[in-house]
Amino acid sequence: MGDIAKNDGAPFFENQHIPIFFVQVGDHINLFLDKILRQAQQSNGKQNVYLLANSNLHLYREFNCIDISKYMHGREFDSLYKHHSANKYSFEKACFDRWFIINDVIKDLNINYFFHADCDVLIPEDLNAVYTHLLQHNYDGSVMYFEENGKSVTSGHSSFWSRTLLNDFCDFVCEQYGHEQAFNEILALTRSGFFLNNKNVSDMIFLDIFRRTTHLKTLNLFSLEDEGIGFDFNLNVAANGWRKVFKLDKLYGTKEIKRENRSLYAEEVPNATRVKFYTLHFQGYVTKALIPKYIAYGSKLDKLANTLLAYSTFAVRKIRLKKNWLRDKLKIKQIT
């Protein structure tokens, strides 16, 4: 079992609020993760937010941390995984590994339900209302998926899970990787562009197939937009794959998000109706720079400092990308 570091005497899983897990595997340090964790604590209570990591734990002493070093190796999937992705092996494998790690953690800690968020997902709202809705309607968890003409892709970057649902998913992944014909069919389907042109074999592909085949009941979080509740698929796109399309910020090229008190809203076009966003997903090297801009906690001075930090980091990263683009273009010219 992984070592649990309790901070400030915070109790672990002693109330009815859903626990929230962020997972950081390897030595990579996610930009502004401290702010992501602090915001989640502000919205959902410090005792309910946990970082699962196997390195750099000293950087997060003020947070509830679970050392996952003991969960990193020695499972069946390690020998089954085959790499078919343009992304680095370490990245793609870690995306799968996190589900197995969480599965082991919740079994050891006797947790029946949890929320998982990627380390670039901001949580400005209390998730317990949605959790209660899931329980009342007997959902085993949630998914987020785009669907178009029968083709789809599914993400777990913001997702609710019961213990049964996660265990079944982990079993499903091992079964498909361990069965040569089944895996080759998934590989061929992926390469054909069936998953909305996502051609890397990833946990998103397996989540999509699992969603289609499981007998367990899952809610598409995007459907909550009909009730004015938003879970962001990607801040860089106007639509989340449901019925609504949102205004884009002309400067940043992201959803135009406005603050009212401590909540964040996006405006639908063309109806001008608003949706309160419970999560924002800052996907991409440049977009991650904007995380501080949407932090709700702190004084007016703190918010001003965060806004300036976001602007400056965004500008630096944009310039850096432009320089890299020009350098690569010059290299190509010299070769030709």
Summary of the structure (lengths in Angstrom):
residues: 336
radius of gyration: 20.2
end to end distance: 56.3
largest distance: 64.9
contacts: 1015
relative contact order: 0.12
helix: 43%
strand: 21%
